[in-house]
Amino acid sequence: MNSVTGLGLLAGILTTISLPTMAGHTNLPSTLMVQATPCENPVTKNDVLAAQESWGDAIVKIGKAAENKETAVAEAQSTLDRLYAYDLGTVLFKPTLASNVPFRGTEKEALSYFVGGIISEDQGFALAPYDKVRFENEGIVTYCNTAISMGEYFFTKTDGSEMKVEYTFGYVRDKNGNLKINLHHSSQPYQVQ
C-alpha cells in the first residue's frame, strides 16, 4: 500500500474546494469540483460487517486453542496473515491491554499481544478464552477500497461475564479483493474516579 491509498478516504470526503471570488471577476467558479477516479471494487458496509465477524471468530478460535500453545500461536499467525495488512505496508495497531509498549508496528509484536511472546507485558489477550465477540458500530465510513469503523465491541468470557472495549478499525482491500485491517485502535472506556 502506498501513502496515496492511505489518503483515499480523506480525498473522497473532500470532493469540493471553495474558492474566494475575486472583485470584478464574475466568470470564476465559486466551487472547484475534484473528480474522483472510479472504483472497481468498492468496500461496502456488509464487507466491513463480515470482516468484523471474521475477526471475532478468530479471537474465539485462538482462545479455544490455548491449551496447546503451539496450536494457539499457529492460529494467531494465521489470523494476522488473513486479517491484517502487514503484508501490504504499515499497520497502525494500538491494542487495549498495552501500556509499556503501547503500539505494535510489526507482525511479530502483534502476535506477541495476542498469544504472548517478545514483549514482556503481553499475557496473550486472545488466550483468555472468549466464547463470543460482538461488535456494536457507532458508524462505518466507506470510500472505494478503504473503510473505517468505530464503536464498541464486547468480549464474552467463558464464565458469562462481558468486557466492553472501544475500537476504531481501518480496512483496505488487497490485490485479491480481501478486506484487511490497516488500523486497529482499542481502549477500555474512561472510568470516572
C-alpha positions in Angstrom: 0.0 0.0 0.0 1.4 3.4 -0.9 0.7 6.6 1.0 -1.8 7.8 -1.6 -4.0 4.8 -0.9 -4.0 5.7 2.8 -5.2 9.2 2.0 -8.0 7.9 -0.3 -10.7 8.1 2.3 -9.8 11.8 3.1 -9.7 12.6 -0.6 -13.2 11.1 -1.1 -14.6 13.2 1.7 -13.0 16.4 0.4 -14.6 16.4 -3.1 -15.3 20.1 -3.3 -12.9 23.0 -2.6 -14.4 26.5 -2.2 -12.5 29.4 -3.9 -12.9 33.0 -2.9 -14.5 35.3 -5.5 -12.1 38.0 -6.8 -13.6 41.5 -7.2 -14.5 42.3 -10.8 -14.1 38.7 -12.0 -17.6 37.2 -12.3 -16.5 34.3 -14.6 -14.6 32.4 -11.9 -16.3 29.4 -10.4 -17.1 29.7 -6.7 -16.5 25.9 -6.3 -13.9 23.7 -7.9 -15.1 20.1 -8.3 -12.5 17.4 -8.0 -13.3 14.3 -10.0 -12.5 11.1 -8.2 -11.4 8.1 -10.2 -14.0 5.3 -10.5 -13.6 2.5 -8.0 -13.7 -1.0 -9.5 -14.4 -3.0 -6.2 -15.7 -0.6 -3.5 -15.8 -1.7 0.1 -19.4 -2.0 1.4 -20.9 -1.9 4.8 -21.6 -5.6 4.5 -17.9 -6.2 3.7 -17.0 -4.5 7.0 -19.6 -6.4 9.0 -18.2 -9.7 7.5 -14.6 -8.7 8.4 -15.7 -7.9 11.9 -17.4 -11.3 12.3 -14.3 -13.0 10.9 -12.1 -11.1 13.4 -14.3 -12.0 16.4 -14.5 -15.7 15.3 -10.7 -15.7 15.0 -10.2 -14.4 18.6 -12.6 -17.1 19.9 -10.7 -19.8 17.9 -7.3 -18.7 19.3 -8.7 -18.9 22.8 -10.1 -22.4 22.2 -6.6 -23.5 21.1 -5.0 -22.0 24.3 -4.4 -25.4 26.0 -1.8 -26.1 23.3 0.5 -23.1 23.0 1.9 -24.1 19.6 -1.6 -24.5 18.1 -2.7 -21.2 19.6 0.4 -19.4 18.1 -0.3 -21.0 14.7 -3.9 -19.9 14.8 -2.9 -16.3 15.8 -0.3 -16.2 13.0 -3.0 -17.4 10.5 -5.3 -14.7 11.8 -2.7 -12.0 11.3 -1.9 -13.3 7.8 -5.6 -13.4 6.8 -7.0 -10.3 8.5 -4.2 -7.8 9.0 -2.4 -5.8 6.2 1.2 -6.3 7.4 1.9 -7.8 4.0 0.7 -4.6 2.3 2.6 -2.0 4.4 2.2 -0.1 7.6 -0.4 -1.3 10.1 -1.3 1.1 13.0 -2.1 -1.1 15.9 -2.8 0.2 19.5 -4.1 -2.8 21.5 -6.3 -2.4 24.6 -4.1 -4.0 27.2 -0.8 -2.4 26.3 1.0 0.2 28.4 4.8 -0.1 28.4 4.8 -0.8 24.6 1.6 0.8 23.5 1.9 0.3 19.7 2.5 -2.8 17.7 4.0 -1.8 14.4 5.3 -5.2 13.3 3.5 -8.5 12.8 5.7 -10.2 15.5 4.7 -7.5 18.0 1.0 -8.1 17.1 1.5 -11.8 17.5 3.0 -11.2 21.0 0.0 -9.2 22.0 -2.5 -12.0 21.0 -0.6 -15.0 22.4 2.4 -13.7 24.4 5.9 -13.6 23.2 8.6 -10.9 22.5 7.1 -8.1 24.6 7.2 -8.8 28.4 3.9 -7.2 29.3 1.9 -9.4 26.9 0.0 -12.2 28.6 -1.8 -13.3 25.4 -5.0 -11.3 25.1 -6.7 -13.8 22.8 -5.9 -16.8 25.1 -8.5 -15.6 27.7 -10.5 -17.5 26.3 -13.7 -15.9 25.0 -17.0 -17.6 23.9 -18.1 -14.7 21.7 -17.1 -11.3 20.3 -19.9 -8.9 19.4 -19.5 -5.6 17.6 -21.7 -2.5 18.0 -20.8 0.0 15.4 -21.2 3.7 16.1 -20.5 4.2 12.4 -18.9 2.8 9.3 -17.4 5.0 6.6 -16.5 3.5 3.2 -14.6 5.0 0.3 -13.5 3.0 -2.7 -11.2 0.3 -1.4 -11.0 1.5 2.2 -13.3 1.7 5.2 -13.2 2.9 8.8 -15.4 1.6 11.6 -15.8 2.8 15.2 -17.8 1.6 18.1 -17.7 -0.8 21.0 -17.0 -4.5 21.0 -17.9 -6.9 23.7 -15.9 -10.0 24.7 -17.9 -12.7 26.4 -15.7 -14.8 28.7 -16.4 -18.5 29.4 -17.9 -17.6 32.8 -20.5 -15.4 31.0 -19.0 -12.0 32.0 -18.6 -9.4 29.4 -15.7 -6.9 28.8 -16.6 -3.8 26.8 -13.9 -2.2 24.7 -14.0 0.9 22.4 -12.4 0.5 19.0 -11.6 2.1 15.6 -10.6 -0.2 12.8 -9.4 0.8 9.3 -9.6 -1.6 6.4 -8.1 -1.8 2.9 -8.7 -4.3 0.1 -5.7 -6.3 -1.0 -5.0 -7.3 -4.6 -7.2 -10.4 -4.2 -10.1 -8.4 -3.0 -9.8 -9.4 0.7 -10.5 -6.8 3.3 -7.6 -6.4 5.7 -7.0 -4.3 8.8 -4.5 -1.5 8.5 -5.7 0.4 11.6 -6.6 -1.2 14.9 -7.0 1.1 17.9 -8.8 -0.2 21.0 -9.1 1.0 24.6 -11.1 0.5 27.7 -13.8 3.1 28.4 -12.8 6.0 30.5 -13.6 5.5 34.2 -14.5 8.5 36.3 -12.6 8.4 39.6 
